[in-house]
Amino acid sequence: MCSVNIIIGSQMGSAEYVGEQLAEQLISLGIPTEVHDQPSFNDINQDNTIWLLCTSTYGAGDYPENLLPFIESIKQALDLKGLKFSVIGLGDTSYDTYNLAGRNLEALLLSKGAHCTAQRLELNILDESLPEETALAWLPQWIEINNLKSL
Ligand SMILES: Cc1cc2nc3c(=O)[nH]c(=O)nc-3n(C[C@H](O)[C@H](O)[C@H](O)COP(=O)(O)O)c2cc1C
């Protein structure tokens, strides 16, 4: 069965909490899932898995600090053909650079030949008192799209 690797970009913990809640739910459905809150590119399996990248945005559309080494490694990777991924972005629409980290990360992975399996989920923190609830409500359709069979 295909596994899920949840890759977290978070500074204050909201994206991390969303990722952890999704992991808990996926595991309870029998879908092997790992969470990477300090992601190291070389340590994350790329075969027979889907990367679910869950990141907030900081600065003027920057990546959260914990994600920076991982992003650098992706930029240096020659070819990520065969890698499947989806993105969840947490942001705040009061910034011109709304959700830019999630959008840029998706574009970066696509530029390396990776395959985006589902439309990006963007969570506007101004509308979401509990972003993890919205993400959990979105999860079943993501499981379906990705054909992740539960046990
Ligand atoms: C200093 C600062 C800068 C931010 N910059 C952006 C931004 O450029 N674009 C955006 O969409 N959200 C921005 N945000 C909002 C965060 O992405 C949002 O609050 C998110 O939920 C934080 O998630 P985290 O707790 O996982 O770090 C910023 C927040 C702070 C505190």
The ligand as an SDF file (V2000), in Angstrom:
LIG
                    3D

 31 33  0  0  0  0  0  0  0  0999 V2000
    5.4950   37.7640   10.9780 C   0  0  0  0  0  0  0  0  0  0  0  0
    4.4240   37.0570   10.1810 C   0  0  0  0  0  0  0  0  0  0  0  0
    4.4780   37.0960    8.7920 C   0  0  0  0  0  0  0  0  0  0  0  0
    3.4850   36.4450    8.0350 C   0  0  0  0  0  0  0  0  0  0  0  0
    3.5350   36.5360    6.6620 N   0  0  0  0  0  0  0  0  0  0  0  0
    2.5490   35.9540    5.9280 C   0  0  0  0  0  0  0  0  0  0  0  0
    2.5670   36.0610    4.5010 C   0  0  0  0  0  0  0  0  0  0  0  0
    3.4510   36.6560    3.8840 O   0  0  0  0  0  0  0  0  0  0  0  0
    1.5640   35.4370    3.8060 N   0  0  0  0  0  0  0  0  0  0  0  0
    0.5690   34.7490    4.4400 C   0  0  0  0  0  0  0  0  0  0  0  0
   -0.3120   34.2190    3.7500 O   0  0  0  0  0  0  0  0  0  0  0  0
    0.5320   34.6360    5.7900 N   0  0  0  0  0  0  0  0  0  0  0  0
    1.4980   35.2170    6.5480 C   0  0  0  0  0  0  0  0  0  0  0  0
    1.4670   35.1120    7.9120 N   0  0  0  0  0  0  0  0  0  0  0  0
    0.3720   34.3480    8.5500 C   0  0  0  0  0  0  0  0  0  0  0  0
    0.7920   32.9350    8.9190 C   0  0  0  0  0  0  0  0  0  0  0  0
    1.1570   32.1750    7.7860 O   0  0  0  0  0  0  0  0  0  0  0  0
   -0.3980   32.2730    9.6020 C   0  0  0  0  0  0  0  0  0  0  0  0
   -0.6390   32.9170   10.8250 O   0  0  0  0  0  0  0  0  0  0  0  0
   -0.2010   30.8010    9.8390 C   0  0  0  0  0  0  0  0  0  0  0  0
   -1.3770   30.2500   10.3760 O   0  0  0  0  0  0  0  0  0  0  0  0
    0.9490   30.5160   10.8020 C   0  0  0  0  0  0  0  0  0  0  0  0
    1.1300   29.1260   10.8550 O   0  0  0  0  0  0  0  0  0  0  0  0
    2.1500   28.4190   11.8480 P   0  0  0  0  0  0  0  0  0  0  0  0
    1.5710   28.5780   13.2530 O   0  0  0  0  0  0  0  0  0  0  0  0
    2.1540   27.0040   11.4370 O   0  0  0  0  0  0  0  0  0  0  0  0
    3.4800   29.0400   11.7380 O   0  0  0  0  0  0  0  0  0  0  0  0
    2.4360   35.7540    8.6810 C   0  0  0  0  0  0  0  0  0  0  0  0
    2.4070   35.6920   10.0910 C   0  0  0  0  0  0  0  0  0  0  0  0
    3.3810   36.3400   10.8220 C   0  0  0  0  0  0  0  0  0  0  0  0
    3.3040   36.2670   12.3440 C   0  0  0  0  0  0  0  0  0  0  0  0
  1  2  1  0
  2  3  1  0
  2 30  2  0
  3  4  2  0
  4  5  1  0
  4 28  1  0
  5  6  2  0
  6  7  1  0
  6 13  1  0
  7  8  2  0
  7  9  1  0
  9 10  1  0
 10 11  2  0
 10 12  1  0
 12 13  2  0
 13 14  1  0
 14 15  1  0
 14 28  1  0
 15 16  1  0
 16 17  1  0
 16 18  1  0
 18 19  1  0
 18 20  1  0
 20 21  1  0
 20 22  1  0
 22 23  1  0
 23 24  1  0
 24 25  2  0
 24 26  1  0
 24 27  1  0
 28 29  2  0
 29 30  1  0
 30 31  1  0
M  END
$$$$
